[in-house]
Amino acid sequence: MTRVVYAIVEHDGGWAYKLADVFSETFPSRDMALAAAKAAAAEQQVGGDDEEISFQDQKGHWHFEHADGGDRPEAIVEDK
């Protein structure tokens, strides 16, 4: 199972949650950033319907895949 980790960090004069190298919007308090990260993590774990998806890669090639709506990552929030 894939693991998704949201980290609470200081950012742009406030607080944000970060996933890999991507920051959320900036929140005025750590508690607000933590609450938003927990909401985002919870949404990551909600299953959906199976879908057929298509996407274009950086070389311009199209890919077509079946996405299992129940295949969700484990999402956690780290607040150090």
DAPE-V431392 format. One line per field, one symbol per residue. burial: 1 if it has 24 or more other ideal C-beta (glycine too) atoms within 12 Angstrom, else 0. A space follows every 50 residues. Layout:
# DAPE-V431392
burial->???
This chain:
# DAPE-V431392
burial->00010111100000111110000100100000110110011001000000 000000000000000000000000101000
